[in-house]
Amino acid sequence: MILIADSGSSKTDWRLVASDASIQQVKTIGFNPYYQDSTSIADELRGQLLPKVHESITQIYYYGTGITNLEKSQVLIDAFKNVFPDCDSIHVHNDMLGAARALAGHHSGIVCILGTGSNSCFYDGEQIAHQVPPLGFWLGDEGSGGHLGKQLVLAYLHKDLPMDLRDKFEKRYGAKDRLEILDNAYHKPFPNRYFASFSKFLFDNRQHPFVYRLLFDAFADFFEKYLLKYPEVNQYKIHFTGSVAFYYSDILRQVAASKECTIGIIAETPIAGLTLYHQQTN
């Protein structure tokens, strides 16, 4: 059985490809080696994933956020070895390569992730050839769910939200205290998830002029700070994956048109494309 995973900070999509080519889908929480060690990840895998596995795992292909170097890769490798000790073929890659393989296959293009976080690369059909480095949640992640939620909360704290939106916000979440938000931002784990949880409010109120401008500006920032710095940006299609890209695809296409860029595929998740990619290459 082949185990394929696409993991973000919030959730992980798994595909179990059995020896008879049947495919089983599983969802678990997301993993990030910047916030978790191999023991805690192994505990989650053992509790959420292992009960769904009914054949011996022979190969693992894991693509995830936070896989920035060999040390971070090893955190996941050690977790998998702990849970699947008989599997001797474990491949751990960053989520950017996973998105590229899923959306572009063996063709060149610019590939982007807009989910809880954001990222991008130029993919030459085989590997990531060039990347404008992302700066993470606190310094970057423009256009991501975490960034959108943070912009909304900042507008709330600074009393920049129009009164009708402020009333809706407080009816939905209650009156938010500055210290409560700072505690979630600086002391509790996964601040990106916390702020991303507010992005649904933006989606539900996207027709409001204030919200539309916030969304348009956030995606324009992503284009300006990252995509327009790729020399190939006007030569190739730009592909997107992630829940934010998928649900705000109309605004994303408007921003792209304003920058004279061509959008290709927009997929909510890359897991279907990754499954096809590995079925064709195995």
DOPAVEX-119978 format. One line per field, with one value per residue: residue number from 1; residue in three letters; x, y, z of N, C-alpha, C in turn. Coordinates in nm, 3 decimals. Atoms other than C-alpha are relative to their C-alpha. Example, Ala and Ser with C-alpha at 12.3 -4.5 7.8 and 13.67 -1.06 7.14 Angstrom:
// residues 2
sekol: [1,2] $
drennu: [ALA,SER] $
neast: [0.089,-0.082] $
nnorth: [-0.119,-0.119] $
nup: [0.000,-0.006] $
caeast: [1.230,1.367] $
canorth: [-0.450,-0.106] $
caup: [0.780,0.714] $
ceast: [0.090,-0.077] $
cnorth: [0.120,0.109] $
cup: [0.000,0.073] $
This chain:
// residues 282
sekol: [1,2,3,4,5,6,7,8,9,10,11,12,13,14,15,16,17,18,19,20,21,22,23,24,25,26,27,28,29,30,31,32,33,34,35,36,37,38,39,40,41,42,43,44,45,46,47,48,49,50,51,52,53,54,55,56,57,58,59,60,61,62,63,64,65,66,67,68,69,70,71,72,73,74,75,76,77,78,79,80,81,82,83,84,85,86,87,88,89,90,91,92,93,94,95,96,97,98,99,100,101,102,103,104,105,106,107,108,109,110,111,112,113,114,115,116,117,118,119,120,121,122,123,124,125,126,127,128,129,130,131,132,133,134,135,136,137,138,139,140,141,142,143,144,145,146,147,148,149,150,151,152,153,154,155,156,157,158,159,160,161,162,163,164,165,166,167,168,169,170,171,172,173,174,175,176,177,178,179,180,181,182,183,184,185,186,187,188,189,190,191,192,193,194,195,196,197,198,199,200,201,202,203,204,205,206,207,208,209,210,211,212,213,214,215,216,217,218,219,220,221,222,223,224,225,226,227,228,229,230,231,232,233,234,235,236,237,238,239,240,241,242,243,244,245,246,247,248,249,250,251,252,253,254,255,256,257,258,259,260,261,262,263,264,265,266,267,268,269,270,271,272,273,274,275,276,277,278,279,280,281,282] $
drennu: [MET,ILE,LEU,ILE,ALA,ASP,SER,GLY,SER,SER,LYS,THR,ASP,TRP,ARG,LEU,VAL,ALA,SER,ASP,ALA,SER,ILE,GLN,GLN,VAL,LYS,THR,ILE,GLY,PHE,ASN,PRO,TYR,TYR,GLN,ASP,SER,THR,SER,ILE,ALA,ASP,GLU,LEU,ARG,GLY,GLN,LEU,LEU,PRO,LYS,VAL,HIS,GLU,SER,ILE,THR,GLN,ILE,TYR,TYR,TYR,GLY,THR,GLY,ILE,THR,ASN,LEU,GLU,LYS,SER,GLN,VAL,LEU,ILE,ASP,ALA,PHE,LYS,ASN,VAL,PHE,PRO,ASP,CYS,ASP,SER,ILE,HIS,VAL,HIS,ASN,ASP,MET,LEU,GLY,ALA,ALA,ARG,ALA,LEU,ALA,GLY,HIS,HIS,SER,GLY,ILE,VAL,CYS,ILE,LEU,GLY,THR,GLY,SER,ASN,SER,CYS,PHE,TYR,ASP,GLY,GLU,GLN,ILE,ALA,HIS,GLN,VAL,PRO,PRO,LEU,GLY,PHE,TRP,LEU,GLY,ASP,GLU,GLY,SER,GLY,GLY,HIS,LEU,GLY,LYS,GLN,LEU,VAL,LEU,ALA,TYR,LEU,HIS,LYS,ASP,LEU,PRO,MET,ASP,LEU,ARG,ASP,LYS,PHE,GLU,LYS,ARG,TYR,GLY,ALA,LYS,ASP,ARG,LEU,GLU,ILE,LEU,ASP,ASN,ALA,TYR,HIS,LYS,PRO,PHE,PRO,ASN,ARG,TYR,PHE,ALA,SER,PHE,SER,LYS,PHE,LEU,PHE,ASP,ASN,ARG,GLN,HIS,PRO,PHE,VAL,TYR,ARG,LEU,LEU,PHE,ASP,ALA,PHE,ALA,ASP,PHE,PHE,GLU,LYS,TYR,LEU,LEU,LYS,TYR,PRO,GLU,VAL,ASN,GLN,TYR,LYS,ILE,HIS,PHE,THR,GLY,SER,VAL,ALA,PHE,TYR,TYR,SER,ASP,ILE,LEU,ARG,GLN,VAL,ALA,ALA,SER,LYS,GLU,CYS,THR,ILE,GLY,ILE,ILE,ALA,GLU,THR,PRO,ILE,ALA,GLY,LEU,THR,LEU,TYR,HIS,GLN,GLN,THR,ASN] $
neast: [0.084,-0.071,0.060,-0.031,0.056,-0.019,0.025,-0.015,-0.003,0.132,0.051,-0.075,0.075,-0.074,0.054,-0.056,0.015,-0.018,-0.065,0.094,0.018,0.110,-0.049,0.074,-0.028,-0.001,-0.038,-0.044,-0.049,-0.122,-0.125,-0.104,-0.115,-0.045,0.079,0.018,-0.113,0.037,0.081,0.139,0.056,0.024,0.118,0.118,0.012,0.042,0.139,0.092,-0.023,-0.031,0.119,0.059,-0.094,0.031,-0.106,-0.134,-0.042,-0.128,-0.059,0.064,-0.034,0.059,-0.028,0.058,-0.048,-0.107,-0.113,-0.091,-0.137,-0.010,0.036,0.147,0.042,-0.028,0.106,0.109,-0.051,-0.005,0.138,0.049,-0.071,0.057,0.133,-0.006,-0.140,-0.037,-0.007,-0.138,-0.002,0.069,-0.042,0.060,-0.029,0.082,0.131,-0.012,-0.026,0.123,0.093,-0.052,0.023,0.144,0.065,-0.073,-0.046,-0.135,-0.004,-0.051,0.099,-0.009,0.095,0.019,0.085,0.069,0.082,-0.029,-0.116,-0.015,-0.131,0.000,-0.125,-0.001,-0.023,-0.046,0.055,-0.062,-0.035,0.013,-0.120,-0.020,0.101,-0.010,0.016,0.108,-0.050,0.074,0.121,-0.014,-0.063,0.049,0.125,0.102,0.101,0.039,0.106,-0.056,-0.019,0.131,0.057,-0.076,0.040,0.133,-0.010,-0.065,0.101,0.092,-0.067,-0.026,0.131,0.011,0.112,0.128,0.082,0.084,-0.087,-0.040,0.113,0.005,-0.117,0.020,0.111,-0.050,-0.113,-0.002,-0.093,-0.136,-0.089,-0.137,-0.091,0.034,-0.059,-0.146,-0.034,0.006,-0.104,-0.139,-0.025,0.061,-0.056,0.065,0.068,0.051,0.132,0.092,0.041,0.068,0.138,0.085,0.013,0.136,0.082,-0.023,0.069,0.144,0.032,-0.087,0.066,-0.014,-0.113,-0.119,-0.057,-0.051,-0.127,-0.100,-0.038,-0.070,-0.132,-0.083,-0.046,-0.091,-0.128,-0.064,-0.054,-0.108,-0.116,-0.052,0.016,-0.054,-0.146,-0.045,-0.017,0.085,0.140,0.088,-0.023,0.062,0.120,-0.019,0.092,0.023,0.071,0.027,0.140,0.018,-0.002,0.119,0.125,-0.007,-0.057,0.047,-0.079,-0.137,-0.007,0.006,-0.133,-0.091,0.027,-0.052,-0.146,-0.026,-0.048,0.094,0.025,0.021,0.086,0.020,0.053,0.013,-0.112,-0.080,-0.015,0.043,-0.108,-0.115,0.031,-0.017,-0.143,-0.073,0.049,-0.062,-0.147,-0.038] $
nnorth: [-0.119,-0.127,-0.106,-0.132,-0.101,-0.145,-0.052,-0.141,-0.023,0.026,0.135,0.085,0.091,0.124,0.098,0.133,0.071,0.142,0.083,0.021,-0.133,-0.074,-0.118,-0.038,-0.137,-0.023,-0.136,-0.016,-0.135,-0.034,0.015,-0.099,0.032,-0.118,-0.008,0.133,0.092,0.127,0.079,-0.047,0.032,0.144,0.027,-0.037,0.097,0.128,-0.011,-0.043,0.063,0.143,0.087,0.007,0.071,0.143,0.074,-0.046,-0.117,0.025,-0.128,-0.120,-0.127,-0.104,-0.138,-0.077,-0.132,0.000,0.087,-0.099,0.051,0.142,0.018,0.004,0.124,0.114,0.007,0.080,0.135,0.072,0.029,0.109,0.122,0.041,0.053,0.103,0.043,0.091,-0.074,-0.046,-0.097,-0.118,-0.120,-0.119,-0.120,-0.114,-0.006,-0.073,0.099,0.075,-0.081,-0.006,0.130,0.022,-0.094,-0.015,0.130,-0.009,-0.123,-0.118,-0.100,-0.058,0.071,-0.073,0.053,-0.099,0.068,-0.065,-0.081,-0.022,0.032,0.001,0.043,0.033,0.144,0.022,0.126,0.109,-0.044,-0.143,-0.061,-0.134,-0.033,-0.122,0.062,-0.047,-0.050,0.056,-0.067,-0.134,-0.096,0.013,0.074,-0.084,0.072,0.126,-0.010,-0.063,-0.143,-0.063,-0.010,-0.099,-0.132,-0.025,-0.023,-0.131,-0.102,0.000,-0.060,-0.142,-0.063,-0.038,0.069,-0.073,0.042,0.116,0.118,0.020,0.063,0.139,0.068,0.025,0.094,0.133,0.043,-0.069,-0.113,0.053,-0.080,-0.011,0.093,0.134,0.017,0.004,0.129,0.097,-0.032,0.012,0.099,0.129,0.061,-0.018,-0.129,-0.009,0.063,-0.087,-0.112,0.053,0.036,-0.117,-0.030,0.037,-0.120,-0.081,0.065,-0.019,-0.142,-0.044,-0.101,-0.131,-0.071,0.003,0.135,0.023,-0.073,0.071,0.122,-0.038,-0.053,0.110,0.080,-0.087,0.005,0.128,-0.014,-0.099,0.040,0.131,0.048,-0.091,0.006,0.109,-0.046,0.079,-0.018,-0.027,0.101,0.127,-0.008,0.003,0.096,-0.021,0.097,-0.048,-0.039,-0.144,-0.019,0.062,-0.069,-0.139,0.007,-0.110,-0.119,0.032,-0.019,-0.144,-0.053,0.048,-0.077,-0.136,0.010,0.059,0.137,0.102,0.105,0.135,0.081,-0.035,0.121,-0.018,0.073,0.067,0.143,0.081,-0.007,0.075,0.143,0.034,-0.010,0.115,0.120,0.004,0.012,0.123] $
nup: [0.000,0.008,-0.080,0.055,-0.090,0.018,-0.134,-0.032,-0.144,-0.059,0.023,0.090,0.086,0.025,0.093,-0.015,0.127,-0.033,0.102,0.110,0.060,-0.064,-0.071,-0.120,-0.043,-0.145,-0.040,-0.138,-0.024,0.071,-0.073,0.031,-0.086,-0.075,-0.122,-0.057,0.013,0.062,-0.093,0.001,0.131,0.001,-0.082,0.079,0.109,-0.058,-0.042,0.104,0.130,-0.006,0.000,0.135,0.086,-0.009,0.069,-0.033,0.077,0.065,0.041,-0.052,0.065,-0.084,0.038,-0.109,-0.037,-0.101,0.040,0.059,0.004,-0.034,-0.140,-0.010,0.067,-0.088,-0.101,0.057,0.027,-0.128,-0.041,0.084,-0.037,-0.128,0.021,0.105,-0.007,0.109,0.126,0.021,0.110,-0.054,0.071,-0.061,0.078,-0.040,0.065,0.126,0.104,0.016,0.079,0.137,0.065,0.014,0.091,0.127,0.050,0.059,0.079,-0.070,-0.038,-0.134,-0.085,-0.125,-0.105,-0.083,-0.098,-0.128,0.036,0.144,0.055,0.147,0.062,0.142,0.014,0.138,0.049,-0.074,-0.134,-0.024,0.056,-0.055,-0.099,-0.080,-0.132,-0.088,-0.128,-0.113,-0.046,-0.058,0.092,0.137,0.019,0.062,0.076,-0.064,-0.099,-0.120,0.028,0.012,-0.134,-0.076,0.047,-0.055,-0.144,-0.017,0.029,-0.115,-0.115,0.027,0.022,0.140,0.061,0.001,-0.114,0.030,-0.005,-0.139,-0.068,0.046,-0.055,-0.143,-0.013,0.035,-0.082,-0.128,-0.005,-0.017,-0.084,0.053,-0.068,0.048,0.133,-0.016,-0.060,0.109,0.099,-0.045,-0.104,0.031,0.122,0.130,0.020,0.138,0.001,-0.073,0.084,0.119,-0.035,0.023,0.143,0.044,-0.014,0.120,0.112,-0.016,0.018,0.108,0.083,-0.066,0.062,-0.085,0.005,0.135,0.015,-0.082,0.072,0.124,-0.036,-0.052,0.114,0.077,-0.072,0.032,0.135,0.003,-0.081,0.040,0.136,0.101,-0.006,0.084,0.139,0.089,-0.041,0.113,0.103,-0.039,-0.081,-0.145,-0.060,-0.143,-0.081,-0.135,-0.020,0.024,0.146,0.058,-0.035,0.045,0.135,0.084,-0.031,0.040,0.146,0.025,-0.031,0.105,0.122,-0.020,0.010,0.131,-0.022,0.044,-0.098,0.053,-0.087,-0.141,-0.065,-0.144,-0.059,0.102,-0.026,0.115,0.098,-0.052,0.011,0.142,0.030,-0.053,0.067,0.133,-0.010,-0.073] $
caeast: [0.000,0.120,0.052,0.034,-0.016,-0.065,-0.034,-0.095,-0.091,-0.464,-0.535,-0.381,-0.536,-0.423,-0.471,-0.414,-0.354,-0.402,-0.239,-0.558,-0.538,-0.839,-0.806,-0.913,-0.940,-0.852,-0.833,-0.639,-0.512,-0.225,0.139,0.424,0.773,0.833,0.567,0.570,0.832,0.837,0.684,0.375,0.328,0.364,0.102,-0.144,-0.070,-0.120,-0.453,-0.602,-0.444,-0.323,-0.672,-0.766,-0.466,-0.551,-0.248,0.124,0.257,0.537,0.589,0.517,0.512,0.455,0.433,0.394,0.431,0.739,0.966,1.240,1.556,1.683,1.636,1.264,1.228,1.382,1.112,0.849,1.068,1.123,0.749,0.667,0.936,0.784,0.434,0.524,0.850,0.838,0.819,1.166,1.066,0.977,0.991,0.931,0.908,0.778,0.421,0.542,0.684,0.364,0.154,0.381,0.363,-0.013,-0.099,0.172,0.274,0.570,0.504,0.665,0.469,0.436,0.264,0.117,-0.033,-0.294,-0.427,-0.357,-0.020,0.107,0.396,0.500,0.763,0.865,0.854,1.045,0.844,1.073,1.177,1.145,1.387,1.337,1.157,1.097,1.147,0.836,0.872,0.624,0.324,0.462,0.665,0.478,0.205,0.030,-0.296,-0.322,-0.603,-0.378,-0.295,-0.658,-0.773,-0.495,-0.594,-0.955,-0.861,-0.628,-0.910,-1.134,-0.877,-0.797,-1.171,-1.135,-1.423,-1.742,-2.004,-2.228,-1.934,-1.824,-2.172,-2.173,-1.824,-1.918,-2.246,-2.051,-1.739,-1.835,-1.655,-1.285,-1.048,-0.703,-0.530,-0.718,-0.600,-0.242,-0.243,-0.350,-0.096,0.212,0.159,-0.067,0.041,-0.047,-0.123,-0.164,-0.456,-0.612,-0.611,-0.708,-1.024,-1.153,-1.120,-1.460,-1.617,-1.458,-1.596,-1.947,-1.926,-1.726,-1.988,-1.926,-1.704,-1.467,-1.419,-1.383,-1.108,-0.930,-0.935,-0.831,-0.543,-0.421,-0.406,-0.247,0.022,0.087,0.132,0.352,0.577,0.616,0.470,0.572,0.932,0.946,1.096,0.867,0.543,0.406,0.528,0.356,0.023,-0.003,-0.160,-0.310,-0.409,-0.547,-0.884,-0.830,-0.738,-1.035,-1.305,-1.181,-1.098,-1.312,-1.127,-0.796,-0.869,-0.957,-0.624,-0.437,-0.607,-0.509,-0.146,-0.174,-0.112,-0.277,-0.437,-0.425,-0.567,-0.719,-0.770,-0.895,-0.638,-0.352,-0.415,-0.604,-0.329,-0.061,-0.236,-0.251,0.113,0.235,0.010,0.165,0.525,0.512] $
canorth: [0.000,0.349,0.634,0.985,1.297,1.669,1.847,2.209,2.372,2.307,1.967,1.675,1.495,1.131,0.882,0.511,0.338,-0.036,-0.319,-0.361,0.012,0.104,0.440,0.529,0.888,0.996,1.339,1.427,1.744,1.928,1.891,2.139,2.041,2.400,2.355,1.977,1.711,1.359,1.205,1.426,1.375,0.997,1.002,1.183,0.944,0.645,0.777,0.926,0.745,0.401,0.261,0.326,0.135,-0.228,-0.328,-0.304,0.037,-0.006,0.356,0.694,1.023,1.312,1.677,1.928,2.278,2.359,2.115,2.372,2.167,1.817,1.866,1.940,1.651,1.417,1.508,1.359,1.065,0.970,0.995,0.767,0.516,0.507,0.433,0.224,0.050,-0.194,0.078,0.142,0.388,0.721,1.042,1.376,1.694,2.045,2.128,2.354,2.062,1.872,2.156,2.179,1.807,1.806,2.111,2.121,1.756,1.753,2.099,2.431,2.700,2.919,2.741,2.900,2.792,3.011,2.831,2.894,3.020,3.127,3.026,3.021,2.888,2.852,2.483,2.363,2.042,1.833,2.040,2.382,2.589,2.926,3.056,3.399,3.304,3.321,3.492,3.298,3.409,3.708,3.864,3.748,3.503,3.776,3.652,3.353,3.272,3.366,3.700,3.775,3.696,3.906,4.204,4.167,4.148,4.447,4.647,4.545,4.641,4.971,5.044,5.068,4.828,5.002,4.983,4.736,4.496,4.549,4.459,4.142,4.052,4.085,3.900,3.610,3.603,3.816,4.135,4.063,4.189,4.312,4.095,3.785,3.837,3.909,3.590,3.385,3.565,3.536,3.268,2.995,2.745,2.785,3.158,3.118,2.880,3.118,3.412,3.197,3.098,3.455,3.442,3.269,3.594,3.772,3.514,3.551,3.930,3.953,4.172,4.449,4.719,4.725,4.347,4.335,4.600,4.413,4.092,4.256,4.439,4.123,3.927,4.225,4.225,3.857,3.933,4.238,4.087,3.745,3.662,3.973,3.909,3.591,3.672,3.406,3.552,3.667,3.363,3.084,3.015,3.066,2.772,2.793,2.548,2.597,2.679,3.056,3.044,2.817,3.011,3.354,3.250,3.525,3.803,3.628,3.626,3.997,4.075,3.861,4.042,4.378,4.257,4.115,3.761,3.440,3.203,2.828,2.567,2.664,2.354,2.343,2.077,1.911,1.560,1.431,1.554,1.407,1.071,1.066,1.177,0.891,0.634,0.726,0.725,0.404] $
caup: [0.000,-0.091,0.152,0.004,0.215,0.162,0.495,0.582,0.923,0.971,0.813,0.627,0.330,0.298,0.017,0.077,-0.255,-0.202,-0.395,-0.602,-0.699,-0.483,-0.307,0.045,0.171,0.524,0.690,1.004,1.169,1.005,1.102,1.120,1.243,1.355,1.621,1.681,1.748,1.605,1.918,1.917,1.542,1.584,1.860,1.630,1.341,1.565,1.689,1.371,1.075,1.180,1.256,0.890,0.750,0.668,0.459,0.512,0.402,0.146,0.035,0.190,-0.001,0.237,0.129,0.407,0.536,0.745,0.556,0.498,0.555,0.632,1.005,0.963,0.716,0.971,1.225,0.992,0.887,1.252,1.319,1.024,1.125,1.471,1.339,1.030,1.127,0.833,0.566,0.420,0.146,0.308,0.103,0.276,0.070,0.123,0.028,-0.253,-0.451,-0.384,-0.524,-0.831,-0.906,-0.853,-1.065,-1.331,-1.355,-1.593,-1.739,-1.647,-1.466,-1.161,-0.875,-0.562,-0.233,-0.066,0.240,0.608,0.479,0.137,-0.087,-0.453,-0.692,-1.055,-1.147,-1.453,-1.496,-1.279,-0.980,-0.819,-1.026,-0.860,-0.554,-0.407,-0.041,0.180,0.518,0.728,0.929,1.118,0.837,0.530,0.424,0.227,0.077,0.312,0.552,0.842,0.682,0.593,0.946,1.093,0.875,0.989,1.358,1.324,1.165,1.457,1.722,1.555,1.522,1.144,1.076,0.960,1.236,1.052,1.012,1.371,1.494,1.280,1.402,1.770,1.720,1.572,1.792,2.090,2.185,2.150,2.415,2.308,2.569,2.455,2.098,2.208,2.416,2.114,1.897,2.117,2.381,2.246,1.978,1.609,1.592,1.215,1.270,1.521,1.283,0.984,1.174,1.121,0.743,0.709,0.831,0.534,0.292,0.433,0.399,0.078,-0.094,0.160,0.003,0.303,0.293,-0.084,-0.070,0.213,0.008,-0.320,-0.150,0.025,-0.301,-0.479,-0.208,-0.279,-0.649,-0.586,-0.320,-0.482,-0.821,-1.013,-0.909,-1.117,-1.460,-1.608,-1.467,-1.804,-1.998,-1.806,-1.646,-1.271,-1.086,-0.736,-0.469,-0.119,0.032,0.014,-0.356,-0.428,-0.243,-0.347,-0.704,-0.857,-0.675,-0.740,-1.113,-1.099,-0.933,-1.187,-1.475,-1.325,-1.326,-1.681,-1.555,-1.675,-1.426,-1.494,-1.255,-0.921,-0.703,-0.347,-0.256,-0.446,-0.318,-0.625,-0.856,-0.632,-0.627,-1.007,-1.029,-0.811,-0.974,-1.309,-1.182,-0.976] $
ceast: [0.087,-0.077,0.046,-0.067,0.031,-0.041,0.025,0.004,-0.132,-0.046,0.093,-0.096,0.090,-0.072,0.075,-0.030,0.035,0.062,-0.093,-0.038,-0.121,0.060,-0.092,0.042,-0.008,0.040,0.043,0.034,0.125,0.122,0.099,0.119,0.061,-0.070,-0.013,0.127,-0.051,-0.090,-0.146,-0.067,-0.032,-0.124,-0.128,-0.023,-0.055,-0.149,-0.097,0.013,0.012,-0.125,-0.065,0.086,-0.018,0.096,0.134,0.039,0.140,0.071,-0.079,0.053,-0.073,0.046,-0.063,0.063,0.109,0.117,0.100,0.145,0.000,-0.040,-0.152,-0.056,0.015,-0.105,-0.114,0.045,0.002,-0.141,-0.056,0.067,-0.055,-0.133,-0.002,0.143,0.044,0.009,0.141,0.011,-0.084,0.057,-0.075,0.045,-0.085,-0.128,0.006,0.027,-0.125,-0.102,0.044,-0.025,-0.149,-0.061,0.067,0.050,0.143,0.013,0.051,-0.114,0.030,-0.111,-0.006,-0.089,-0.060,-0.097,0.013,0.121,0.007,0.143,-0.010,0.134,-0.014,0.046,0.033,-0.051,0.058,0.027,-0.026,0.130,0.032,-0.112,0.029,-0.032,-0.118,0.057,-0.080,-0.109,0.023,0.057,-0.056,-0.135,-0.111,-0.097,-0.049,-0.117,0.046,0.015,-0.133,-0.064,0.070,-0.040,-0.138,0.008,0.067,-0.099,-0.099,0.065,0.024,-0.128,-0.012,-0.115,-0.122,-0.093,-0.086,0.082,0.043,-0.111,-0.012,0.113,-0.025,-0.118,0.048,0.106,-0.004,0.097,0.139,0.087,0.142,0.093,-0.027,0.066,0.152,0.044,0.000,0.111,0.140,0.027,-0.057,0.057,-0.084,-0.076,-0.056,-0.139,-0.104,-0.050,-0.073,-0.146,-0.096,-0.026,-0.137,-0.095,0.013,-0.074,-0.150,-0.043,0.078,-0.063,0.009,0.122,0.129,0.070,0.058,0.135,0.110,0.050,0.081,0.142,0.093,0.054,0.094,0.137,0.075,0.062,0.122,0.126,0.064,-0.010,0.062,0.152,0.057,0.014,-0.097,-0.149,-0.096,0.013,-0.075,-0.130,0.037,-0.107,-0.010,-0.064,-0.015,-0.143,-0.023,-0.004,-0.130,-0.125,-0.001,0.051,-0.044,0.080,0.145,0.018,-0.006,0.135,0.100,-0.018,0.055,0.152,0.043,0.065,-0.111,-0.012,-0.023,-0.100,-0.011,-0.069,-0.006,0.113,0.080,-0.003,-0.043,0.108,0.123,-0.023,0.019,0.147,0.075,-0.051,0.067,0.150,0.044,-0.024] $
cnorth: [0.124,0.105,0.135,0.104,0.141,0.065,0.149,0.016,-0.038,-0.143,-0.075,-0.088,-0.120,-0.081,-0.130,-0.077,-0.146,-0.076,-0.029,0.131,0.076,0.110,0.033,0.140,0.010,0.146,-0.002,0.148,0.025,-0.017,0.107,-0.024,0.121,0.010,-0.135,-0.083,-0.133,-0.084,0.043,-0.029,-0.149,-0.036,0.032,-0.100,-0.133,0.005,0.025,-0.078,-0.151,-0.090,-0.017,-0.081,-0.151,-0.088,0.054,0.117,-0.027,0.129,0.115,0.121,0.110,0.137,0.090,0.136,-0.013,-0.090,0.089,-0.046,-0.147,-0.027,-0.011,-0.125,-0.119,-0.015,-0.088,-0.143,-0.083,-0.036,-0.117,-0.132,-0.057,-0.072,-0.115,-0.053,-0.090,0.070,0.057,0.099,0.121,0.125,0.120,0.124,0.115,0.006,0.072,-0.097,-0.085,0.074,0.003,-0.130,-0.023,0.085,0.008,-0.132,0.006,0.121,0.116,0.095,0.058,-0.060,0.070,-0.078,0.118,-0.076,0.072,0.090,0.020,-0.029,-0.001,-0.052,0.000,-0.143,-0.029,-0.130,-0.121,0.039,0.150,0.066,0.135,0.030,0.133,-0.042,0.058,0.038,-0.047,0.092,0.143,0.102,-0.005,-0.066,0.085,-0.085,-0.129,0.021,0.065,0.149,0.073,0.018,0.104,0.142,0.037,0.035,0.134,0.114,0.011,0.072,0.149,0.080,0.058,-0.069,0.092,-0.059,-0.122,-0.129,-0.031,-0.069,-0.147,-0.082,-0.038,-0.094,-0.143,-0.051,0.053,0.116,-0.054,0.098,-0.003,-0.104,-0.144,-0.028,-0.009,-0.133,-0.109,0.023,-0.039,-0.113,-0.137,-0.056,0.031,0.131,0.016,-0.063,0.089,0.113,-0.047,-0.034,0.117,0.026,-0.040,0.120,0.088,-0.060,0.027,0.145,0.061,0.105,0.140,0.072,-0.003,-0.135,-0.029,0.069,-0.067,-0.123,0.032,0.047,-0.109,-0.085,0.082,0.003,-0.129,0.004,0.091,-0.050,-0.130,-0.024,0.091,0.005,-0.122,0.050,-0.069,0.030,0.023,-0.104,-0.130,0.025,-0.010,-0.090,0.025,-0.123,0.056,0.051,0.147,0.027,-0.051,0.083,0.148,0.008,0.116,0.127,-0.021,0.021,0.149,0.066,-0.039,0.080,0.142,0.005,-0.060,-0.138,-0.098,-0.109,-0.133,-0.074,0.063,-0.120,0.022,-0.070,-0.069,-0.152,-0.087,-0.001,-0.076,-0.150,-0.048,0.000,-0.126,-0.132,-0.016,-0.025,-0.124,-0.123] $
cup: [0.000,0.079,-0.053,0.089,-0.051,0.131,0.008,0.151,0.066,-0.017,-0.096,-0.078,-0.031,-0.107,0.023,-0.128,0.024,-0.117,-0.118,-0.069,0.056,0.088,0.117,0.042,0.151,0.024,0.146,0.021,-0.083,0.088,-0.043,0.093,0.071,0.134,0.071,-0.016,-0.054,0.090,-0.003,-0.134,-0.008,0.081,-0.077,-0.114,0.052,0.037,-0.114,-0.132,0.006,0.004,-0.138,-0.097,0.018,-0.081,0.047,-0.091,-0.058,-0.041,0.061,-0.076,0.076,-0.049,0.105,0.022,0.106,-0.033,-0.074,-0.008,0.044,0.144,0.017,-0.070,0.094,0.110,-0.050,-0.027,0.127,0.048,-0.079,0.037,0.130,-0.020,-0.101,-0.009,-0.115,-0.135,-0.017,-0.117,0.041,-0.067,0.058,-0.077,0.052,-0.083,-0.134,-0.115,-0.024,-0.085,-0.146,-0.074,-0.026,-0.110,-0.137,-0.057,-0.048,-0.092,0.085,0.035,0.136,0.083,0.136,0.097,0.075,0.090,0.133,-0.014,-0.150,-0.043,-0.152,-0.050,-0.152,-0.012,-0.145,-0.061,0.070,0.146,0.014,-0.043,0.062,0.097,0.065,0.143,0.078,0.136,0.120,0.052,0.046,-0.097,-0.141,-0.006,-0.059,-0.082,0.062,0.094,0.128,-0.016,-0.008,0.137,0.084,-0.040,0.054,0.149,0.028,-0.025,0.116,0.118,-0.018,-0.023,-0.141,-0.071,-0.002,0.106,-0.031,0.002,0.142,0.079,-0.040,0.061,0.146,0.025,-0.024,0.098,0.143,-0.005,0.032,0.078,-0.058,0.063,-0.041,-0.135,0.009,0.060,-0.106,-0.102,0.047,0.099,-0.031,-0.130,-0.123,-0.014,-0.141,-0.011,0.068,-0.089,-0.126,0.029,-0.023,-0.148,-0.055,0.009,-0.125,-0.119,0.006,-0.024,-0.117,-0.090,0.062,-0.059,0.082,-0.010,-0.138,-0.019,0.081,-0.074,-0.125,0.032,0.050,-0.113,-0.089,0.066,-0.032,-0.140,0.000,0.070,-0.047,-0.150,-0.106,0.000,-0.075,-0.144,-0.096,0.017,-0.117,-0.112,0.027,0.078,0.149,0.060,0.151,0.062,0.141,0.011,-0.028,-0.150,-0.062,0.026,-0.040,-0.144,-0.089,0.023,-0.042,-0.150,-0.036,0.027,-0.108,-0.128,0.011,-0.012,-0.134,0.011,-0.037,0.105,-0.071,0.087,0.138,0.064,0.150,0.075,-0.111,0.007,-0.118,-0.106,0.044,-0.012,-0.144,-0.038,0.045,-0.056,-0.135,0.007,0.077,-0.088] $
